[in-house]
Amino acid sequence: MTNMQRLKLWIIAAAVLTLGACKKDLGPDVAPVTFNGQIVLDASIAGPAFPLDKVKVIITNTANNLKNETTADAQGKISLSNISPGRYEIQATLTLTATEYASITGNYASSEVVFNAVEQIDITAQSGTVTVTLIYGQLAKEWIIKQIYYAGSHTSNGAMFRDQFLELYNNSDHDLYADSLYFGQVYGINTARESQDMTKPYFLPTGSFDWTKSIGMSDTRANDNYVYCRSVFRIPGNGKTYKVAPGASIIIAQNAQNHKAPYVGATGESVTVKDPSLTVDLSNADFEVYLGNYPGNNQLASDVDNPAVPNIETILRGSGRDLILDNLGREAIVIFKWPGGAPAQWPTFPSPEETTVTTATSKYIQVPATYLEDAVELQQTPVARRTAKRIPAISDAGYTYVPGGSYSSQSSIRKTKSVVNGRRILQDTNNSTNDFGSLTKADPSKTAFAD
C-alpha cells in the first residue's frame, strides 16, 4: 500500500468518526409529525356562513422562529406535515371586505372586518386535532397608537431609556381633540410560560393571570372584558384645547429634552450622550410625563421638567419613577376614553397572586375593553423569551417587537393601509403582528411611516 493510499484511508476513517460523533452529539432523531387543526368561530359570532377557506394560518416554532403558512379548507380544517415537535404559536386571520361582511351577515360595516386568533400549543405526535377559535375584533377606533419607542438607545453611547416616547395618531377623517384621552401600561407576567409554575391557581392555561382569582373580583368575564393597568396618565385640557387634524399625530415624551445635546439634569449635573446619532430630539414633543414632583417619588436625574411642553396628568404612577417602558418589550400600551369623564373612584384590583390585601398592596386599574381606543401588545425579540398575553385577543390578537431588541434605537410603527386624498389611513386589524413594522431609528418628527 502506497503512502497516498494510506493517507486516503486515514481521511475516510476520520470523516466516519467525525460524522458518528456529530450524530451522537445531536442526540436521537426526532421524527416529524403532522399538525391538524380545526378553525371554529367564537360563540358570539357563530351562525353566519363565513368563508373559512379564506382563513390564513401561520404557525411559528417558538424555539427557532421558523414559520409554516397554510390556508384552511371550506370546513375550516388545516393540516401541515413534517412539523418538528415542540411549542408553537398559532395565528389565524380571516379578513372580509365591508361588502362581503354585509352580504353574509346583513349588517353594515364601514370598512373591512377582521377575525383573529392567537394561541400557543405544544405539538407532539399525540396532539390530535387542535381547535383554533376566531374572535371578532373590535371595530377600528379614531385614535390609534402609531409608534412606540420602547427599546431605548445604547446604554453608554446613547440615552439609555430616557429618550422613550409614544406617538398617537388621528386615524379618522375629521378633527379630534386629545383632551381627556388616557393611556396606560398594562400589568402582566414578565417571565416566559416555560419558566412559570403552572400549578399555581392564579394562572390560566395560557400562562396569563387569571383575574377571576383576584381578591374582591366578582365578574366571571374578568379575563376577557378588561385590561388591568399598572400606570394610567391623562392628557389635560378643557375639551377643546388640543386639536389634532385627520392624519396628524401627537408625541408623548418620557423627557421632553433634546437628547442629542447635553442638558442639566435634576441633580445639577450634565446629562450627555457620546453618540448623538443614536438618540432623538424630543424638545418639541406635544406632552411629557414629569414625575419629579410626585409625592414619594425618587426623582431620576434625567427627569427634568421642560416648561415649554405641557405635562401629562398622572392618575396612577404605579412603582415607576417616570414613564419607563420595558426596554426588553415586556409591555402593553392602551389608550382609552372614560365615558362621562373620570370616575369618582377608579375600579382597582390586586394582582391574582395576592392572598391578602393591606394598605401597601399594589392595585391595578380595571379598564373595560369596550372603552379602549387602541391596544398594542409588545414582546421580547427572542421568541423563546416571550411572555403570556396581557391584552384580550378581542383588543389585540397579536403583538409587535423591534428586531434589534433592547437599546437598539429602533421603534415599532404602524403600517399604512391606504392613502385617501393625501391622508394616510393606518392599518388597524386588532392584530399588532399584522399591523406593525419597525423603524431602524425611532423618529418623533411625525412624518415617518413603516415601509
Residue, then its C-alpha position, 0 to 999 in steps of 0.5 A: m500500500t502506497n503512502m497516498q493510499r494510506l493517507k486516503l484511508w486515514i481521511i475516510a476513517a476520520a470523516v466516519l468518526t467525525l460524522g458518528a460523533c456529530k450524530k451522537d452529539l445531536g442526540p436521537d432523531v426526532a421524527p416529524v409529525t403532522f399538525n391538524g387543526q380545526i378553525v371554529l368561530d367564537a360563540s358570539i359570532a357563530g351562525p353566519a356562513f363565513p368563508l373559512d377557506k379564506v382563513k390564513v394560518i401561520i404557525t411559528n416554532t417558538a424555539n427557532n422562529l421558523k414559520n409554516e403558512t397554510t390556508a384552511d379548507a371550506q370546513g375550516k380544517i388545516s393540516l401541515s406535515n413534517i412539523s418538528p415537535g415542540r411549542y408553537e404559536i398559532q395565528a389565524t386571520l380571516t379578513l372580509t371586505a365591508t361588502e362581503y361582511a354585509s352580504i353574509t351577515g346583513n349588517y353594515a360595516s364601514s370598512e373591512v372586518v377582521f377575525n383573529a386568533v392567537e394561541q400557543i400549543d405544544i405539538t407532539a405526535q399525540s396532539g390530535t386535532v387542535t381547535v383554533t377559535l376566531i374572535y371578532g375584533q373590535l371595530a377600528k377606533e379614531w385614535i390609534i397608537k402609531q409608534i412606540y419607542y420602547a427599546g431605548s438607545h445604547t446604554s453608554n453611547g446613547a440615552m439609555f431609556r430616557d429618550q422613550f416616547l409614544e406617538l398617537y395618531n388621528n386615524s379618522d377623517h375629521d378633527l379630534y381633540a386629545d383632551s381627556l384621552y388616557f393611556g396606560q401600561v398594562y400589568g402582566i407576567n414578565t417571565a416566559r410560560e416555560s419558566q412559570d409554575m403552572t400549578k399555581p391557581y392564579f394562572l390560566p392555561t395560557g400562562s396569563f393571570d387569571w383575574t377571576k382569582s383576584i381578591g374582591m373580583s366578582d365578574t366571571r368575564a374578568n379575563d376577557n372584558y378588561v385590561y388591568c393597568r399598572s400606570v394610567f396618565r391623562i392628557p389635560g385640557n378643557g375639551k377643546t384645547y388640543k386639536v389634532a387634524p385627520g392624519a396628524s399625530i401627537i408625541i408623548a415624551q418620557n423627557a421632553q429634552n433634546h437628547k442629542a445635546p447635553y442638558v442639566g439634569a435634576t441633580g445639577e449635573s450634565v446629562t450627555v450622550k457620546d453618540p448623538s446619532l443614536t438618540v432623538d430630539l424630543s424638545n418639541a414633543d406635544f406632552e411629557v410625563y414629569l414625575g419629579n414632583y410626585p409625592g414619594n417619588n425618587q426623582l431620576a436625574s434625567d427627569v427634568d421638567n421642560p416648561a415649554v411642553p405641557n405635562i401629562e396628568t398622572i392618575l396612577r404612577g404605579s412603582g415607576r419613577d417616570l414613564i419607563l417602558d420595558n426596554l426588553g418589550r415586556e409591555a402593553i400600551v392602551i389608550f382609552k376614553w372614560p365615558g362621562g369623564a373620570p370616575a369618582q373612584w377608579p375600579t382597582f384590583p390586586s394582582p391574582e397572586e395576592t392572598t391578602v390585601t393591606t394598605a401597601t398592596s399594589k392595585y391595578i386599574q380595571v379598564p373595560a375593553t369596550y372603552l379602549e381606543d387602541a391596544v398594542e401588545l409588545q414582546q421580547t425579540p427572542v421568541a423563546r423569551r416571550t411572555a403570556k398575553r396581557i391584552p384580550a385577543i378581542s383588543d389585540a390578537g397579536y403583538t409587535y417587537v423591534p428586531g434589534g431588541s433592547y437599546s437598539s434605537q429602533s421603534s415599532i410603527r404602524k403600517t399604512k393601509s391606504v392613502v385617501n386624498g393625501r391622508r394616510i389611513l393606518q392599518d388597524t386589524n386588532n392584530s399588532t403582528n399584522d399591523f406593525g413594522s419597525l423603524t431602524k431609528a425611532d423618529p418623533s418628527k411625525t412624518a415617518f411611516a413603516d415601509 
